[in-house]
């Protein structure tokens, strides 16, 4: 089952990257009065919670092992 092995590897890499790579967020806050618009754009970066990143990594390992077992 090559598909399960590839899916497991993808989930594992995604889980490991989630520990270190922040996800950027951008928000626009503003008020429009007539033709005038006053606004502020805020940007910040957050990482995924460690539980989510760990869950992705563990799921990747499980699926990878299942794919390797079915392939053998």
N, C-alpha and C positions, 0 to 999 in steps of 0.2 A: 504494500500500500504506500506508494510514493506520495500520494496526496496527504495522508496523515503525517508523514515525516516532515514534509514541507510546512504544513500548518503548525506543527509543534515547534519547528525551528523559528518560524515567523513569530509565534506567540512568545517564545523565550527571548528573542532579540528585542521585541517590543517591550516586554516586561523589564529587561535590563536597562533599556534606554529611558524608560519612564522614571527610573531612580535619579537620573542625572540631567535630562533635557527638560527645561522649563517650557510650558505652553503659554504663548503670549495671548493676552486678552486686551481688547480695546473697547472703550465705552464712550459714547457721545452724550453729553448733557447740554441742553440748550433751551433757550426761550426765543420764540419768534413773535415779534410785535410789528405788524404791518410789513414793511419791506426790510426791516432791520432784524438781524439774527445775532444773538449773543450766545456763544457756546464755549464749552470747555471739553477737550478730548483727553481722557485719561488712559494710560497704558500701564499694564503691569504684567508680570510673568509669575505663574504658579506652577509648581510641580504637582503631579498626581499624588494622592495620599500613598504612603508606603504600603498600606494593606492592599491597595488596588495593584500597585506595581508588583508586589510579591505574589499576589494571586495570579497575575498574568504569567509571571515567570514559572510558578509551580504548575499552572495549567499547561504551559508550553513543554515542560519536562515530562509531564504525564502523557500528553498526546504524542510527544516524540518517542517515548519508550513504547507506547502502544503501537505506533507506526513501525518501529523497528522490529517488534515481536511478530507482527502480522506479516512483515516482509520476509522473515526468516523461515 
